[in-house]
Amino acid sequence: MQRMTTILESLLLNRRAVVLTLVGSLLAVLLSYNLASFIFLQQFEQNLDNALGTRLQSVADVVARLLERDLPETEIVETIPPNSQLLYQLTLNEIRTANQLQAIYLVTPDYRTLVSIPEGNFQTGDNILYLREDSTEFALALRGLSAFSKLHDVAGNKFKSGYAPIRNLAGQVIAVLVVEASADFFSVLDNFQNGLYLGIFFSLIVVILYGAFIGWIVSYFVKLQDTARRNEKLAAMGQMAATVAHEIRNPLGIIKSTSEVLNDLVQPQGKQKELFDFIPAEVDRLNRLVNDFLTFARDKALKMETQDLVATVTKAVSDLQQDCKDESLEIVLKTEQPSLNVPHNPDAIRQVVLNLVMNAVQAMEGRGCVELTVRQKTQKGKHMVDIEVSDSGPGIAGDASKIFEPFYTTKTSGSGLGLAITRQIVEKHHGTIRTASGPSGGLQVTITIPA
C-alpha cells in the first residue's frame, strides 16, 4: 500500500509524464481505430468497385446481345436509320432507368456517337473523346471482350464504365456499347469517406479535450497535494516557532531587566556605556525575531474591510520615508488611480509593504531607490490590484521564489520569516505573490489581490 502511494505521488509530481502517457494511450487507441477504419474503407471501396465493374460489364453484355439482333449485317455501322434510332432510344432509356445507370452510349470503333442516352449528352456523330482514357478497355471490347474501367475522378466527379462489343452476324465487332454508373452510387462512397474523416476529426477533438481534462485534473490534484504538504510543513514549523519563541521570551526579559539594574548600579561612562547599551539593543533585536516567530505561528484569520488601498499603501510608505534619514536612499510611490476601494486588512497590508521595502533596502545595503507602484488591472475577466515593489539592488541568483519559504534567508542576520509572513498575509487576501527581474536590474516583487 505504501509503495502504491509512493508511485502515485511520484506520478502526480511528474505531471507532464502522466498527461503524455494518458493522452498517448488514448491517441494510440484512436489511431488504431482510425487506421482499421481506413483499411476497412479501402477494402470496402475496392470490393465495391469490383462489384460495380462486374455489374456494369454484365449489363453491357446483356444489352449488347439485344442490340445485335437489329443492327445491319455490315462490317461497319456508319449511321442508324431514324425509325431504328427512336426504337433504340426508347429501349436503352428503359434499360438505363431499370438499372439506375447514368448513361448508355452506342459508339463506333472511332469513338463517334450512334445513340446517346440521355439524348442531350451527345448528338449523333459526336466524338466522345473522354472514352480514350479507357483505351485499354475500349480496345478489349473491339477485340470482342467485355470489360470495365477503373474509377475516374475528374473535377470531383466520379466515372466508371462498362464496355461490351456488338457483333454482326459474321462475328465482326462493328460497335461498342458503353454503360456508365449512376452518380448516386458514388455518393455512397463519398458519404462513407466523409463519415470516416468526420470520425477522425472528432477523434482528434476528443484527444485534445481529454488531454486538457487530464492535465487539469492532474494539476488540480498536484496543487491540492502541494497545499496539503505545505500546510503540514507550516503547521510543524509554526508549532516549533511558537515553542522556541515562548522559551526565549522569558530569558530575554530577564536579561534586559538585569542589564537595566546593572546600568543603574554601575552608571558606566564612555566605553563601558557602549557595552551596556549593546545588551538592550541586542535584546530588542532578539525580541523582534521572537515576534516574527509568534506572528508566523499564530497564522490567525484577518478581518477584511473595504477601504482605500492607495491610502493604506501611502501611509505605510510615508512612515518609511520619515524613518529614512539617509539621502542616498530613496523610496518612491507611484499610483495610477487616486483611490481604490478594495477589501483588505490595513494593518496586514502595511506590514507587507514594510517587509518588502525593508528587504529591498537591506538588499541594496541602504543605497539606491525602492519604487512602489499601485495599479488596477483586469485578469481573466476579474478586477485585480497589483502592488509592485522594485529595487535597484543586485537581485537574487537562482530561484527567487525560495525567498518566501520559512526560515530561508541570504542575510547573516534575520529570522527568514519576514517574507514568509508576507506571503501568508497575501494568501489570506486570496492573492498571489511573484518575483521577477526589476527594470533597474534588481528584484521586482508583485502582489496581486482581488479588487
C-alpha positions as CSV (number, residue, x, y, z in Angstrom):
1,M,0.0,0.0,0.0
2,Q,2.8,2.4,0.9
3,R,4.6,1.5,-2.3
4,M,1.4,2.3,-4.3
5,T,1.1,5.6,-2.6
6,T,4.7,6.5,-3.3
7,I,4.2,5.6,-7.0
8,L,1.0,7.7,-7.2
9,E,2.8,10.6,-5.6
10,S,5.7,10.3,-8.0
11,L,3.3,10.2,-11.0
12,L,1.4,13.2,-9.7
13,L,4.6,15.2,-9.3
14,N,5.6,14.4,-12.8
15,R,2.6,15.9,-14.4
16,R,4.0,16.1,-17.9
17,A,4.7,12.3,-17.9
18,V,1.3,11.5,-16.6
19,V,-0.5,13.7,-19.2
20,L,1.6,12.4,-22.0
21,T,1.1,8.8,-21.0
22,L,-2.6,9.1,-20.7
23,V,-3.1,11.1,-23.9
24,G,-0.6,8.9,-25.7
25,S,-2.6,5.8,-24.7
26,L,-5.9,7.3,-25.9
27,L,-4.2,8.5,-29.1
28,A,-2.8,5.1,-29.8
29,V,-6.3,3.6,-29.3
30,L,-7.9,6.2,-31.6
31,L,-5.2,5.9,-34.2
32,S,-5.6,2.1,-34.2
33,Y,-9.3,2.5,-34.6
34,N,-8.9,5.1,-37.4
35,L,-6.3,3.0,-39.1
36,A,-8.5,0.0,-39.0
37,S,-11.4,2.1,-40.3
38,F,-9.3,3.5,-43.1
39,I,-8.1,0.0,-44.1
40,F,-11.7,-1.2,-44.0
41,L,-12.8,1.7,-46.2
42,Q,-10.0,1.0,-48.7
43,Q,-11.1,-2.7,-48.8
44,F,-14.7,-1.7,-48.9
45,E,-14.1,0.7,-51.8
46,Q,-12.1,-1.9,-53.7
47,N,-14.8,-4.6,-53.3
48,L,-17.5,-2.2,-54.1
49,D,-15.6,-1.0,-57.2
50,N,-15.1,-4.6,-58.4
51,A,-18.7,-5.4,-57.7
52,L,-19.9,-2.3,-59.6
53,G,-17.5,-3.1,-62.5
54,T,-18.8,-6.6,-62.8
55,R,-22.4,-5.4,-62.7
56,L,-21.7,-2.8,-65.4
57,Q,-19.9,-5.4,-67.5
58,S,-22.8,-7.8,-67.2
59,V,-25.4,-5.1,-68.0
60,A,-23.4,-4.1,-71.1
61,D,-23.2,-7.7,-72.2
62,V,-26.9,-8.3,-71.9
63,V,-27.8,-5.0,-73.7
64,A,-25.2,-5.6,-76.4
65,R,-26.8,-9.0,-77.2
66,L,-30.2,-7.4,-77.5
67,L,-28.9,-4.8,-80.0
68,E,-27.0,-7.3,-82.1
69,R,-30.3,-8.7,-83.3
70,D,-31.3,-5.5,-85.0
71,L,-28.1,-3.9,-86.3
72,P,-27.4,-4.2,-90.1
73,E,-25.4,-7.1,-91.3
74,T,-22.4,-5.0,-92.3
75,E,-18.8,-4.7,-91.3
76,I,-19.1,-1.1,-90.3
77,V,-22.1,0.8,-88.9
78,E,-22.0,4.4,-90.2
79,T,-25.5,5.5,-89.2
80,I,-28.7,4.1,-87.8
81,P,-32.0,4.7,-89.6
82,P,-34.3,7.3,-87.9
83,N,-37.0,4.7,-87.2
84,S,-34.5,2.3,-85.6
85,Q,-32.8,5.3,-83.8
86,L,-36.1,6.0,-82.0
87,L,-36.6,2.4,-81.1
88,Y,-33.1,2.1,-79.7
89,Q,-33.5,5.3,-77.7
90,L,-36.7,4.1,-76.1
91,T,-35.3,0.6,-75.3
92,L,-32.0,2.0,-73.9
93,N,-33.8,4.6,-71.8
94,E,-35.9,1.9,-70.2
95,I,-32.8,-0.2,-69.5
96,R,-31.0,2.9,-68.1
97,T,-33.9,3.6,-65.7
98,A,-34.3,0.0,-64.7
99,N,-30.6,-0.5,-63.9
100,Q,-30.1,3.0,-62.4
101,L,-27.4,3.9,-64.9
102,Q,-26.0,7.4,-65.6
103,A,-25.8,7.0,-69.3
104,I,-25.7,4.5,-72.2
105,Y,-23.8,5.1,-75.5
106,L,-23.6,3.2,-78.7
107,V,-20.4,4.2,-80.4
108,T,-18.3,3.3,-83.4
109,P,-14.8,2.0,-83.2
110,D,-13.5,5.5,-83.8
111,Y,-15.5,6.9,-80.8
112,R,-18.3,8.5,-82.8
113,T,-21.8,8.5,-81.3
114,L,-24.5,6.4,-82.8
115,V,-27.0,6.6,-79.9
116,S,-26.8,8.7,-76.7
117,I,-29.0,8.1,-73.7
118,P,-29.8,10.7,-72.3
119,E,-30.1,12.3,-75.8
120,G,-28.8,15.7,-74.7
121,N,-25.3,14.4,-73.7
122,F,-24.1,13.8,-77.3
123,Q,-25.5,14.2,-80.8
124,T,-25.3,11.6,-83.4
125,G,-21.8,11.7,-85.0
126,D,-20.2,13.5,-82.0
127,N,-16.8,12.1,-80.8
128,I,-16.8,11.0,-77.1
129,L,-13.2,11.9,-76.5
130,Y,-13.0,11.1,-72.8
131,L,-13.5,7.4,-73.7
132,R,-9.9,7.5,-74.9
133,E,-8.9,7.5,-71.2
134,D,-10.3,3.9,-71.1
135,S,-8.4,3.0,-74.3
136,T,-7.3,-0.4,-72.9
137,E,-10.9,-1.4,-72.0
138,F,-12.2,0.0,-75.3
139,A,-9.6,-1.9,-77.2
140,L,-10.7,-5.1,-75.4
141,A,-14.2,-4.5,-76.5
142,L,-13.1,-4.0,-80.1
143,R,-11.4,-7.4,-79.8
144,G,-14.7,-9.0,-78.7
145,L,-14.2,-9.0,-74.9
146,S,-16.3,-7.2,-72.4
147,A,-14.6,-5.1,-69.8
148,F,-15.0,-2.4,-67.2
149,S,-12.8,0.6,-66.5
150,K,-11.2,1.8,-63.3
151,L,-12.8,4.5,-61.3
152,H,-12.0,8.0,-62.6
153,D,-12.3,11.2,-60.6
154,V,-12.5,14.3,-62.8
155,A,-13.0,17.7,-61.0
156,G,-14.7,15.9,-58.1
157,N,-17.0,13.8,-60.3
158,K,-16.5,10.1,-60.4
159,F,-16.9,8.0,-63.5
160,K,-16.9,4.2,-64.1
161,S,-17.9,2.5,-67.3
162,G,-18.7,-1.0,-68.7
163,Y,-17.8,-1.9,-72.3
164,A,-19.3,-4.7,-74.5
165,P,-18.7,-5.5,-78.1
166,I,-21.6,-5.5,-80.6
167,R,-21.0,-8.0,-83.5
168,N,-22.7,-8.6,-86.8
169,L,-23.8,-12.0,-87.9
170,A,-20.3,-12.7,-89.2
171,G,-19.0,-12.2,-85.7
172,Q,-17.2,-9.0,-86.5
173,V,-17.2,-6.2,-83.9
174,I,-19.0,-3.2,-85.6
175,A,-19.7,-1.0,-82.5
176,V,-19.1,-0.8,-78.7
177,L,-21.8,-0.4,-76.1
178,V,-20.8,1.9,-73.2
179,V,-22.8,1.9,-69.9
180,E,-21.9,4.4,-67.1
181,A,-22.6,4.0,-63.4
182,S,-25.1,6.4,-61.8
183,A,-23.6,9.4,-59.8
184,D,-26.0,8.4,-56.9
185,F,-24.0,5.2,-56.5
186,F,-20.8,7.1,-55.9
187,S,-22.4,9.3,-53.3
188,V,-22.5,6.2,-51.0
189,L,-18.7,6.1,-51.2
190,D,-18.5,9.8,-50.6
191,N,-20.7,9.6,-47.6
192,F,-18.8,6.7,-46.2
193,Q,-15.5,8.6,-46.7
194,N,-16.9,11.8,-45.2
195,G,-18.1,9.8,-42.2
196,L,-14.7,8.4,-41.7
197,Y,-13.0,11.8,-42.0
198,L,-15.5,13.3,-39.6
199,G,-14.8,10.5,-37.2
200,I,-11.1,11.2,-37.4
201,F,-11.7,14.9,-36.8
202,F,-13.9,14.2,-33.8
203,S,-11.3,11.7,-32.5
204,L,-8.7,14.4,-32.6
205,I,-11.1,16.8,-30.8
206,V,-11.6,14.0,-28.1
207,V,-7.8,13.6,-27.7
208,I,-7.4,17.4,-27.3
209,L,-10.2,17.7,-24.8
210,Y,-9.2,14.5,-23.0
211,G,-5.6,15.8,-22.7
212,A,-6.8,19.2,-21.4
213,F,-9.1,17.5,-18.9
214,I,-6.4,15.1,-17.7
215,G,-3.9,17.9,-17.5
216,W,-6.4,20.0,-15.4
217,I,-7.2,17.0,-13.1
218,V,-3.5,16.2,-12.5
219,S,-2.7,19.8,-12.0
220,Y,-5.6,20.2,-9.6
221,F,-4.6,17.1,-7.5
222,V,-0.9,18.2,-7.5
223,K,-1.9,21.6,-6.3
224,L,-4.0,20.1,-3.6
225,Q,-1.2,17.8,-2.6
226,D,1.3,20.7,-2.6
227,T,-1.0,22.7,-0.5
228,A,-1.6,19.9,2.0
229,R,2.2,19.3,2.3
230,R,2.9,22.9,2.7
231,N,0.2,23.3,5.3
232,E,1.6,20.3,7.2
233,K,5.1,21.8,7.0
234,L,3.9,25.2,8.0
235,A,1.9,23.8,10.9
236,A,5.0,21.9,12.2
237,M,7.2,25.0,11.7
238,G,4.6,27.1,13.4
239,Q,4.4,24.9,16.4
240,M,8.2,24.7,16.7
241,A,8.5,28.5,16.3
242,A,5.9,29.1,19.0
243,T,7.7,26.8,21.4
244,V,11.0,28.4,20.7
245,A,9.6,31.9,21.0
246,H,8.0,31.3,24.4
247,E,11.1,29.6,25.7
248,I,13.3,32.5,24.6
249,R,11.0,35.5,25.5
250,N,11.2,35.0,29.3
251,P,15.0,34.8,29.4
252,L,15.2,37.8,27.2
253,G,13.0,39.8,29.6
254,I,15.3,38.7,32.5
255,I,18.4,39.7,30.5
256,K,17.0,43.1,29.7
257,S,15.9,43.8,33.3
258,T,19.2,42.6,34.7
259,S,21.1,44.9,32.3
260,E,19.0,47.9,33.3
261,V,19.6,47.2,37.0
262,L,23.3,46.8,36.4
263,N,23.3,50.0,34.3
264,D,21.7,51.9,37.2
265,L,24.1,50.4,39.8
266,V,27.3,50.9,37.8
267,Q,26.3,54.0,35.9
268,P,29.0,53.3,33.2
269,Q,30.7,56.0,31.2
270,G,32.5,56.1,27.8
271,K,33.4,52.7,26.5
272,Q,31.6,50.9,29.3
273,K,28.4,52.7,28.5
274,E,28.6,51.5,24.9
275,L,29.0,47.9,26.1
276,F,26.0,48.3,28.5
277,D,23.9,49.9,25.7
278,F,24.7,47.0,23.4
279,I,22.9,44.5,25.6
280,P,19.3,46.0,25.5
281,A,19.8,46.7,21.7
282,E,20.5,43.1,21.1
283,V,17.7,42.0,23.3
284,D,15.3,44.2,21.3
285,R,16.6,42.6,18.1
286,L,16.0,39.2,19.5
287,N,12.5,40.2,20.6
288,R,11.7,41.2,17.1
289,L,12.8,37.8,15.9
290,V,10.6,36.2,18.6
291,N,7.7,38.4,17.5
292,D,8.3,37.1,13.9
293,F,8.2,33.5,15.2
294,L,4.9,34.2,17.1
295,T,3.3,36.0,14.2
296,F,4.2,33.1,11.8
297,A,3.0,30.5,14.3
298,R,-0.4,32.1,15.1
299,D,-1.5,32.3,11.4
300,K,-4.7,33.9,12.5
301,A,-7.6,34.9,10.2
302,L,-7.6,38.5,9.0
303,K,-10.6,40.8,9.3
304,M,-11.2,42.4,5.9
305,E,-12.5,45.9,5.4
306,T,-13.4,47.7,2.2
307,Q,-11.1,50.7,2.4
308,D,-8.9,52.8,0.2
309,L,-5.9,50.6,-0.6
310,V,-4.0,53.5,-2.1
311,A,-4.3,55.4,1.2
312,T,-3.1,52.3,3.1
313,V,0.0,51.9,1.0
314,T,0.6,55.7,1.0
315,K,0.5,55.7,4.9
316,A,3.0,52.8,5.1
317,V,5.4,54.5,2.6
318,S,5.1,57.8,4.4
319,D,6.1,56.2,7.7
320,L,9.1,54.5,6.0
321,Q,10.1,57.8,4.3
322,Q,10.0,59.6,7.7
323,D,12.2,56.9,9.3
324,C,14.6,57.0,6.4
325,K,17.2,59.8,7.0
326,D,19.8,58.7,4.6
327,E,20.0,60.9,1.4
328,S,21.5,58.0,-0.6
329,L,18.3,56.0,-0.1
330,E,15.1,56.9,-2.0
331,I,11.6,55.4,-1.5
332,V,9.1,56.4,-4.3
333,L,5.4,55.6,-4.6
334,K,3.5,55.8,-7.9
335,T,-0.3,55.3,-8.1
336,E,-2.2,55.1,-11.3
337,Q,-5.5,55.9,-9.6
338,P,-6.0,58.4,-6.7
339,S,-8.0,55.8,-4.7
340,L,-9.0,52.2,-4.9
341,N,-11.7,50.8,-2.6
342,V,-10.5,47.2,-2.1
343,P,-11.4,44.6,0.6
344,H,-8.2,44.3,2.7
345,N,-6.8,44.4,6.2
346,P,-5.0,47.7,6.5
347,D,-2.6,46.6,9.3
348,A,-1.6,43.5,7.4
349,I,-1.1,45.3,4.1
350,R,1.1,47.9,5.9
351,Q,3.2,45.0,7.3
352,V,3.5,43.6,3.8
353,V,4.7,46.9,2.4
354,L,7.1,47.3,5.4
355,N,8.6,43.8,5.0
356,L,9.1,44.2,1.2
357,V,10.6,47.7,1.4
358,M,12.9,46.8,4.3
359,N,14.0,43.6,2.4
360,A,14.8,45.8,-0.6
361,V,16.7,48.3,1.4
362,Q,18.8,45.6,3.0
363,A,19.5,44.1,-0.4
364,M,20.7,47.5,-1.7
365,E,22.8,47.9,1.5
366,G,21.0,51.2,2.2
367,R,21.8,52.9,-1.1
368,G,19.6,53.2,-4.1
369,C,15.9,53.5,-5.0
370,V,12.9,51.5,-3.9
371,E,9.9,52.1,-6.2
372,L,6.4,51.1,-5.3
373,T,3.5,51.1,-7.9
374,V,-0.2,50.5,-7.2
375,R,-2.3,49.8,-10.3
376,Q,-5.6,48.2,-11.1
377,K,-6.0,45.6,-13.9
378,T,-8.3,43.0,-15.3
379,Q,-7.2,39.4,-15.2
380,K,-9.4,36.6,-16.6
381,G,-12.4,39.0,-16.5
382,K,-11.9,39.9,-12.9
383,H,-10.8,43.2,-11.4
384,M,-7.4,42.9,-9.6
385,V,-4.9,45.2,-8.0
386,D,-1.1,45.0,-8.2
387,I,1.3,46.3,-5.6
388,E,4.7,46.2,-7.2
389,V,8.0,46.8,-5.3
390,S,11.2,47.2,-7.3
391,D,14.7,47.9,-6.1
392,S,18.0,48.7,-7.7
393,G,20.0,46.1,-5.8
394,P,21.9,43.1,-7.2
395,G,18.9,40.9,-7.4
396,I,18.8,37.2,-6.4
397,A,20.8,34.5,-8.0
398,G,19.0,31.2,-8.5
399,D,15.3,30.5,-7.7
400,A,14.0,33.8,-6.3
401,S,10.7,32.1,-5.3
402,K,12.5,30.5,-2.4
403,I,12.8,33.8,-0.5
404,F,9.1,33.3,0.6
405,E,9.9,29.9,2.2
406,P,10.0,29.9,6.0
407,F,13.5,30.4,7.5
408,Y,15.1,30.9,4.1
409,T,17.4,33.9,4.2
410,T,20.5,35.1,2.3
411,K,21.4,37.5,5.1
412,T,23.7,36.9,8.0
413,S,21.1,38.1,10.5
414,G,17.3,37.8,10.5
415,S,14.8,35.1,11.1
416,G,14.0,34.3,7.5
417,L,10.3,34.7,8.3
418,G,9.6,38.2,7.1
419,L,8.8,37.3,3.5
420,A,7.2,34.0,4.6
421,I,4.8,36.1,6.7
422,T,4.3,38.4,3.8
423,R,3.2,35.5,1.6
424,Q,1.0,34.3,4.4
425,I,-0.8,37.6,4.5
426,V,-1.1,37.9,0.7
427,E,-2.7,34.4,0.5
428,K,-5.2,35.3,3.2
429,H,-6.2,38.2,0.9
430,H,-6.8,35.4,-1.8
431,G,-3.9,36.9,-3.7
432,T,-0.6,35.8,-5.2
433,I,3.0,37.0,-4.9
434,R,5.7,36.5,-7.5
435,T,9.2,37.7,-8.3
436,A,10.9,38.9,-11.5
437,S,13.9,40.9,-12.5
438,G,13.3,44.6,-11.9
439,P,13.6,47.4,-14.5
440,S,16.8,48.6,-12.8
441,G,18.3,45.2,-12.6
442,G,17.3,44.4,-9.1
443,L,14.4,42.4,-7.8
444,Q,10.8,43.1,-8.5
445,V,8.1,41.6,-6.2
446,T,4.5,41.9,-7.4
447,I,1.5,41.3,-5.2
448,T,-1.9,40.7,-6.8
449,I,-5.1,40.7,-4.8
450,P,-8.8,40.8,-5.9
451,A,-10.3,44.3,-6.2
